[in-house]
Amino acid sequence: KTIVSFIDKSGRLDEAQLQQDLDSIREWYQNHGFIDVEIKDVRRERNTKGTLTITIVIAEGPQYHVGKVTVSGEKVAKEESIRALLKMKEGSVYSPKQLHDDAKAVADAYGSGGYVDLVITPESTPAGPALVDVHYKIEEGERSFVNRVTIAGNTRTKDKVIRREVLVAPGDVFNTVRADLTKKRLENLGYFSKVETYPEETDVPGRKDLTILVQEKRTGSFSFGAGFSTIDQLVGFAELTQGNFDLFNWPTFTGGGQKFRLRVQYGTQRKDFLLNVTEPYFLDRRLSLSGQLFYTEADYLSVEYNQRNYGFTIDLRKPITSFIYVSLGYQLQDIDIFNVSSGASAFIKSQEGSFTESKIISSVVFDRRDNALLTRTGQRITLAPFVAGGFLGGNTQIYGWDLEGSQYFRLKWDTILLINGEIATVDNWGNGSGVPIFERLYLGGANNLRGFPYREVGPQDVTGEPIGGLSMARATVEWTFPIIEKARGAIFYDTGFVNSDAWSFGFKHIASDVGVGIRLNLPIGPLRLDYGYPLQRDGYNGGGHFNFSVGYQF
């Protein structure tokens, strides 16, 4: 029973689930060699407090091992090559699952060479006390090549959107592994409720057609909801998305494989509008082109002023390898600093007004995380340089870069250790008159130094208001651990500094904190709560700080 049992119904006896659990126990034992396992009894006992205890009585029986492993019917392949693919060797623990997996590995090896009609039959026979002999009977068939690739069932999605995911072409060896991977790639698009790929005979000997049959589904969605955080307070939003968008297909605007997103957000401390269109195969190449219009108005950045940004961004993104991609973009925006307090410092008053920023942005990203939502292993490294002004126009003439890296380690009991670090600097160049307040660097708050209020770490003016610096470095070490199925606890340490000058990475103004947190993955939305307590304060006189955020989606 979990702390959210009123939502997820945990802690209640479900007879159907119990039967599934018993089947899973039986399957686990058999896959570890206990072929004769029996579940003798399932006892239910209720104590005086009304809690039900379930006791499962198991008779394991002997653990079976593999006696002999034999192969027959191979002609093209050598027996030793086939044996090298088998993980279940003579003397190994016998496992029905591994028997199936080994047969699949042999079939894939033949299939990658074009042997579409291969039939492999794994057989197991008793060979004495707790021993099983394994035999693989192979019928190779003839090698096949691709004649044509035919697509059926797509009424909205253009043929080219499907064909660019197909990994075999006419004239190629009919590689069944690539055909299976094609099926997975098409399923991952999210455009189809069903995808089937299969070979079809032709009149040409040794040639087969690859037929792809799809069943389309709805790819658009409209959602609305609300959220709350300690930084931007209460926010409501509405969002319209289309995953299979076509900008030039009026009036349905579907079928082109583009991505469309329209989001409107309105809250007590912020207002946002975002319109984004992405073409993932620009010029029919693996080159993503995205365009974005945006408007944002933020009241939470400072108590002394408000800030408004609006403009557009165009971005090109190119994958280099499976784990590395680069991007190059251009952004033109207008930034307004307004509602400046009459008691603000001279520096903040000097920032009042409108700025035009014309900027080239770029990035190189290395990403080998196993899961982007809950990462357990892997790493992600991002280098993002930019330059604005000068030959690009505008009245903001600056350059800078940001380097951030994260390393994840999966430890015992599904605990996760995260080591994260970031370093950045920004400066003016040429005839630039300084770095404006909206491009300066800040630390403090839920995303970095959690023991300090938002933007509290770093240079401040004579009134104590944060004005940001030109150099920054920080690091986080966080260990998370499971509490229950949908909740994880966290223990963390954050440290970092923000210095006034560009390319200044001294440790005179270091700040750090330590804290604990909890993350809940609820059906109504994610909840994150952290409490950090400052260790090295760098002039901060406050106590510990809570950071809270929760999002609701309907």
Residue pairs with C-beta under 8 A, 6 or more apart in sequence:
1 10
1 11
2 8
2 10
2 11
2 484
2 485
2 486
2 487
3 484
3 487
4 10
4 486
4 487
4 520
4 522
5 11
5 12
7 522
7 523
7 524
8 486
8 523
10 485
13 52
13 54
18 42
18 54
22 39
22 42
22 56
25 39
25 56
25 58
26 37
26 39
29 37
29 58
29 60
30 37
30 95
30 96
31 95
31 96
31 97
31 98
32 63
32 93
32 95
33 63
33 64
33 65
33 93
33 94
33 95
34 60
34 61
34 62
34 63
34 64
35 61
35 64
35 94
35 96
35 132
36 61
36 62
37 58
37 59
37 60
37 61
38 58
38 59
38 61
39 56
39 57
39 58
40 57
40 58
40 59
41 55
41 56
41 57
42 54
42 55
42 56
42 57
43 54
43 55
43 56
43 57
44 52
44 53
44 54
45 52
45 53
45 55
46 52
46 53
47 53
62 129
62 130
63 93
63 130
64 93
64 94
64 130
64 131
64 132
65 91
65 92
65 93
65 94
65 130
65 131
65 132
66 88
66 89
66 90
66 91
66 92
66 93
66 94
66 131
66 132
66 133
66 134
67 90
67 127
67 128
67 131
67 132
67 133
67 134
68 90
68 127
68 133
68 134
69 83
69 86
69 88
69 89
69 90
69 133
69 134
69 135
69 136
70 133
70 134
70 135
70 136
71 79
71 82
71 83
71 135
71 136
71 138
72 135
72 136
72 137
72 138
73 137
73 138
73 139
73 140
74 82
74 138
74 140
75 140
76 113
76 115
76 140
76 143
77 109
77 110
77 140
81 109
82 106
82 109
82 136
82 138
85 102
85 105
85 106
85 109
86 102
86 105
86 106
87 98
87 101
87 102
87 105
88 94
88 95
88 98
88 99
88 102
88 134
92 98
94 124
94 132
94 134
96 124
99 122
99 124
99 134
100 122
102 122
102 136
103 120
103 122
103 136
106 120
106 136
106 138
107 118
107 120
107 176
108 176
108 177
110 118
110 120
110 140
111 118
111 175
111 176
111 177
112 175
112 176
112 177
112 178
113 143
113 173
113 175
114 143
114 144
114 145
114 173
114 174
114 175
115 140
115 141
115 142
115 143
115 144
116 141
116 144
116 174
116 176
116 199
116 208
117 139
117 141
117 142
117 144
118 138
118 139
118 140
118 141
119 138
119 139
119 141
120 136
120 137
120 138
120 139
121 136
121 137
121 138
122 134
122 135
122 136
122 137
123 134
123 135
123 136
123 137
124 132
124 133
124 134
124 135
125 132
125 133
125 135
126 132
126 133
127 133
142 206
143 173
143 206
144 173
144 174
144 199
144 206
144 207
144 208
145 171
145 172
145 173
145 174
145 206
145 207
145 208
146 168
146 169
146 170
146 171
146 172
146 173
146 174
146 207
146 208
146 209
146 210
147 170
147 202
147 204
147 207
147 208
147 209
148 170
148 202
148 209
148 210
149 163
149 166
149 168
149 169
149 170
149 209
149 210
149 212
150 200
150 209
150 210
150 211
150 212
151 159
151 162
151 163
151 212
151 214
152 211
152 212
152 213
152 214
153 213
153 214
153 215
153 216
154 162
154 214
154 216
155 216
156 216
156 244
156 252
156 254
156 255
157 191
157 192
157 214
157 216
157 244
157 254
157 255
157 257
158 246
158 255
158 256
158 257
160 284
161 189
161 191
161 244
161 255
161 256
161 257
162 186
162 212
162 214
164 281
164 284
165 182
165 185
165 186
165 189
166 182
166 210
166 212
167 175
167 178
167 179
167 181
167 182
167 185
168 174
168 175
168 178
168 179
168 182
168 210
174 199
174 208
174 210
179 197
179 199
179 210
180 197
182 197
182 212
183 195
183 196
183 197
186 192
186 195
186 212
186 214
187 195
189 243
189 244
189 257
190 219
190 243
190 244
191 214
191 216
191 217
191 219
191 243
191 244
191 257
192 214
192 215
192 216
192 217
193 215
193 216
193 217
194 213
194 214
194 215
195 212
195 213
195 214
195 215
196 211
196 212
196 213
196 214
197 210
197 211
197 212
197 213
198 210
198 211
198 213
199 208
199 209
199 210
199 211
200 208
200 209
200 210
200 211
201 208
201 209
202 208
202 209
219 242
219 243
219 244
219 254
220 240
220 241
220 242
220 243
220 254
221 240
221 241
221 242
222 238
222 239
222 240
222 241
223 238
223 239
223 241
223 553
223 554
224 236
224 237
224 238
224 239
224 553
224 554
225 236
225 237
225 525
225 551
225 552
225 553
225 554
226 234
226 235
226 236
226 237
226 551
226 552
227 234
227 235
227 237
227 525
227 549
227 550
227 551
227 552
228 234
228 235
228 548
228 549
228 550
229 235
229 446
229 547
229 548
229 549
229 550
230 445
230 446
230 454
230 546
230 547
230 548
230 549
231 269
231 300
231 445
231 446
231 454
231 547
232 267
232 269
232 270
232 298
232 300
233 267
233 268
233 269
233 300
234 267
234 268
235 265
235 266
235 267
235 268
235 269
235 270
236 265
236 266
236 267
237 263
237 264
237 265
237 266
238 263
238 264
239 261
239 262
239 263
239 264
240 260
240 261
240 262
240 263
241 259
241 260
241 261
241 262
242 253
242 254
242 259
242 260
243 259
244 254
244 255
244 256
244 257
244 258
245 253
245 254
245 256
245 257
245 258
245 259
245 260
245 277
246 252
246 253
246 254
246 255
246 256
246 257
246 258
247 253
247 256
247 258
247 277
248 256
249 255
249 256
253 260
256 279
257 280
257 281
258 277
258 278
258 279
258 280
259 276
259 277
259 278
259 280
259 290
260 276
260 277
261 274
261 275
261 276
261 277
262 274
262 275
262 276
263 272
263 273
263 274
264 272
264 273
264 274
265 271
265 272
265 273
265 274
266 272
268 299
269 298
269 299
269 300
270 296
270 297
270 298
270 299
270 300
271 295
271 296
271 297
272 294
272 295
272 296
272 297
273 293
273 294
273 295
273 296
274 292
274 293
274 294
274 295
275 292
275 293
275 294
276 290
276 291
276 292
276 293
277 290
277 291
277 292
278 288
278 289
278 290
278 291
279 288
279 289
279 290
280 288
281 287
281 288
282 288
282 289
282 316
286 318
286 319
287 316
287 317
287 318
288 315
288 316
288 317
288 318
289 314
289 315
289 316
289 317
290 313
290 314
290 315
290 317
291 312
291 313
291 314
291 315
292 312
292 313
292 314
292 315
293 311
293 312
294 309
294 310
294 311
294 312
294 313
294 333
295 308
295 309
295 310
296 308
296 309
296 310
297 306
297 307
297 308
297 309
298 306
298 307
298 308
299 306
300 454
301 307
301 455
302 348
302 455
302 465
302 466
303 341
303 465
304 340
304 341
304 343
304 344
304 345
304 348
304 463
304 465
305 337
305 338
305 339
305 340
305 341
305 344
305 348
305 351
305 352
306 337
306 338
306 339
307 335
307 336
307 337
307 338
307 438
308 335
308 336
308 338
309 333
309 334
309 335
309 336
309 438
310 333
310 334
311 331
311 332
311 333
311 334
311 357
312 331
312 332
312 333
313 329
313 330
313 331
313 361
314 329
314 330
314 331
315 327
315 328
315 329
315 330
315 361
316 327
316 328
316 329
317 325
317 326
317 327
318 325
318 326
318 327
319 325
320 326
323 366
323 367
323 368
324 364
324 365
324 366
324 367
325 364
325 365
325 367
326 362
326 363
326 364
326 365
327 361
327 362
327 363
327 365
328 360
328 361
328 362
329 360
329 361
329 362
330 358
330 359
330 360
330 361
331 357
331 358
331 359
331 361
332 356
332 357
332 358
332 359
332 394
333 356
333 357
333 359
334 354
334 355
334 356
334 357
335 354
335 355
335 356
335 357
335 396
335 436
335 438
336 353
336 354
336 355
337 351
337 352
337 353
337 355
337 437
337 438
338 352
340 348
340 349
340 351
340 352
341 348
343 463
344 463
344 465
345 461
345 462
345 463
345 465
345 467
347 437
347 461
347 467
348 437
348 461
348 465
348 467
351 436
351 437
351 438
355 394
355 395
355 396
355 436
355 438
356 393
356 394
356 395
356 396
357 388
357 389
357 394
357 396
357 439
358 388
358 389
358 392
358 393
358 394
358 396
359 386
359 387
359 388
359 392
359 394
359 396
360 386
360 387
360 388
360 392
361 384
361 386
362 384
362 385
362 386
363 382
363 383
363 384
364 382
364 383
365 380
365 381
365 382
365 383
366 379
366 380
366 381
366 382
367 378
367 379
367 380
367 381
368 378
368 379
368 380
369 375
369 377
369 378
369 379
369 380
369 408
370 376
370 377
370 378
370 408
375 406
375 408
375 416
375 418
376 408
376 410
376 414
376 416
377 408
377 409
377 410
378 408
379 405
379 406
379 407
379 408
380 405
380 406
381 403
381 404
381 405
381 406
382 402
382 403
382 404
382 405
383 401
383 402
383 403
384 401
384 402
384 403
385 399
385 400
385 401
386 399
386 400
386 401
387 398
387 399
387 429
388 394
388 396
388 397
388 398
388 399
389 395
389 396
389 397
389 398
389 429
389 430
389 432
390 397
390 429
390 430
396 432
396 436
396 439
397 428
397 429
397 430
397 431
397 432
397 433
398 426
398 427
398 428
398 429
398 432
398 435
398 436
398 439
399 426
399 427
399 429
400 424
400 425
400 426
400 427
400 439
401 424
401 425
402 422
402 423
402 424
403 422
403 423
403 424
404 420
404 421
404 422
404 423
405 420
405 421
405 422
406 418
406 419
406 420
407 418
407 419
407 420
408 416
408 417
408 418
409 416
409 417
409 418
409 419
410 416
411 417
413 481
413 482
414 481
414 482
415 479
415 480
415 481
415 482
416 479
416 480
416 481
417 477
417 478
417 479
418 476
418 477
418 478
418 479
418 480
419 475
419 476
419 477
420 475
420 476
420 477
420 478
421 473
421 474
421 475
421 476
422 448
422 472
422 473
422 474
422 475
422 496
423 472
423 473
423 474
423 505
424 441
424 471
424 472
424 473
425 441
425 470
425 471
425 472
425 502
425 503
425 504
426 435
426 439
426 440
426 441
426 470
426 502
427 435
427 470
427 502
427 503
428 434
428 435
435 470
435 502
437 467
437 468
440 467
440 468
440 469
440 470
441 458
441 468
441 469
441 470
441 471
441 472
441 498
442 455
442 457
442 458
442 466
442 468
442 469
442 472
442 498
443 449
443 452
443 455
443 456
443 457
443 458
443 472
443 474
443 496
443 497
443 498
443 511
444 452
444 453
444 454
444 455
444 456
444 457
444 458
444 466
445 452
445 453
445 454
445 455
445 456
445 547
446 454
446 528
446 530
446 547
446 549
448 474
448 476
448 494
448 496
449 457
449 474
449 494
449 495
449 496
449 511
449 512
449 513
449 532
450 492
450 494
450 513
450 515
450 517
450 530
450 531
450 532
450 545
450 547
451 494
451 512
451 513
451 514
451 515
451 532
451 533
451 534
451 535
451 544
451 545
452 511
452 513
452 532
452 534
452 540
452 542
452 545
453 542
453 545
455 466
455 468
456 466
456 540
456 542
457 496
457 497
457 498
457 511
457 538
457 540
458 466
458 467
458 468
458 469
458 472
458 497
458 498
458 509
459 466
459 467
459 468
459 469
459 498
459 499
459 500
460 466
460 467
460 539
461 467
468 498
469 498
469 499
469 500
469 501
470 499
470 500
470 501
470 502
470 504
471 498
471 499
471 501
471 502
471 503
471 504
471 505
472 496
472 497
472 498
472 499
473 496
473 497
473 505
474 494
474 495
474 496
474 497
475 494
475 495
475 496
476 492
476 493
476 494
476 495
477 492
477 493
478 490
478 491
478 492
478 493
479 490
479 491
479 492
480 488
480 489
480 490
480 491
480 519
481 488
481 489
481 490
482 488
482 489
483 489
483 518
486 520
486 521
486 522
487 518
487 519
487 520
487 521
488 518
488 519
489 516
489 517
489 518
489 519
490 516
490 517
490 518
490 519
490 530
491 515
491 516
491 517
492 514
492 515
492 516
492 517
492 530
492 532
493 512
493 513
493 514
494 512
494 513
494 514
494 515
494 532
495 510
495 511
495 512
495 513
495 536
496 510
496 511
496 512
497 506
497 507
497 508
497 509
497 510
497 511
497 538
498 509
499 505
499 506
499 508
499 509
509 538
510 536
510 538
511 534
511 536
511 537
511 538
511 540
512 534
512 535
512 536
513 532
513 533
513 534
513 535
514 532
514 533
514 535
515 530
515 531
515 532
515 533
515 544
516 530
516 531
517 528
517 529
517 530
517 531
518 527
518 528
518 529
519 526
519 527
519 528
520 526
520 527
520 528
524 552
524 553
525 550
525 551
525 552
525 553
526 550
526 551
527 549
527 550
528 547
528 548
528 549
528 550
529 546
529 547
529 548
530 546
530 547
530 548
531 544
531 545
531 546
531 547
532 544
532 545
532 547
533 543
533 544
533 545
534 540
534 542
534 543
534 544
534 545
